[in-house]
Amino acid sequence: MAARKRKRSKLIWLLVALLLIGGAGYWVKDNYFTEEPPEIMTSPVTRGDIEKTVLATGILKPAKLVAVGAQVSGRVTSLDVGVGDSVKEGDLIAEIDSETQENDLRTAEASLANVRAQKEEKQATLVQAEQALARQTRMINQNAVSRADYEEAEATVKVTKAQISALDAQIAEAEVAVETAKVDLGYTKITAPMDGTVLWVVTQEGQTVNAIQSAPTIVILGQLDTMTVRAEISEVDVVDVKPGQPVYFTVLGNPDRRYESTLSFIEPAPESITSDSMVASSSSSSSSASEKAIYYNGIFEVPNQDRELRTYMTAEVHIVLGQAHDVLTLPSAALGSKDADGKYSVNVLEPDGNVAERKVEIGLNDKIRAEVVSGLSEGDRVVMGQPGSSESGRRRGRRGPMGF
């Protein structure tokens, strides 16, 4: 009996030990090896404004920019303007030494006077020849002179008239030379071709300019009341851009001020076309050209009455493709795949905690937020993502008493 009791007692203790070991294992597993439930990131559908734009970089230039140059050669004897001066059309800008042009004018006038004097001489000769011909005519009728004397008198009249006609042509030529000399003399006084501001003085007083090979620039004038912006639009975006679309821009020095205008024109070819050769390109040159970024200039103007904008400033231009105000919006990152009907799949967290998929029609999308046309209501919470653990069987952050 005693042996039987001892055997039963050992069995009971063994069962108790197994129960304790099993409970301890379950407790350890429950506390240290249970995976964390995934957190569902959501964002509410809210009302707001949305704007889809094309971003471009632009350069500011005056609406009219003129390089005022010299059309005659010589030394600049006076310069009457400086950088920043405002000038009116016709104002004197500079003068070039006019001695050579004055001499040319006097020479041309003397040549004209000489030809006119020759004409007067020939006109007197013509009168004399006509009188002689008249006498020869009366006498030939009376058979008082020979036929040869009459014909000689007649020929003299015709030759003198021809000489006078030639002198008339020489007089016209000399008059043109005089007018040209006067114009060249006028070119020694350089005047403003328009109202504007002197942006730069290229040639200083005392400097000699040579207009034979190319027209040298004296000053650069610009009309600053209106500025032209040339915005570089990438070939990816230019297909969506059209003249007449609203634009706005800021400058680096004053990013808080926004200037607004309307896109006027898009140049049909990039500026790189000026460097293209008419000769057929080789395969190597064409492949290198294809690696370069292509930009098309979008042109528009903006008033600048306060002269806040300056020449060659950099503008951050936004060309507005579409705008929507007080509409339902959601984060663009919440959009799923797009089906054949053009609708997007969006996961929505229901009030009961379940996630349901809905088909949503989307309008404007600026890649940050998208306009909800239909399929969702204000306050709906769309799922942004369900990040799971990076390791399967990830442990909880607490550690056991032994550091495991």
Secondary structure, DSSP 8 states (H G I E B T S, - for coil): -HHHHHHHHHHHHHHHHHHHHHHHHHHHHHHHS-------EEEE-EEEEEEEEEEEEEEEEEEEEEEEE-SS-EEEEEE---TT-EE-TT-EEEEE--HHHHHHHHHHHHHHHHHHHHHHHHHHHHHHHHHHHHHHHHHHHTT-S-HHHHHHHHHHHHHHHHHHHHHHHHHHHHHHHHHHHHHHHHHTEEE-SSSEEEEEE-S-TT-EE-TTTS--EEEEEEEEEEEEEEEEEETTTGGG--TT-EEEEEETTEEEEEEEEE--EE-SS-GGGGG--SS---HHHHHHHHTS--EEEEEEEEE-TT--S-TT-EEEEEEEEEEEEEEEEEEGGG---B-TTS-EEEEEE-TTS-EEEEEEEEEEE-SSEEEEEES--TT-EEEEE----SSTT---S---TT--
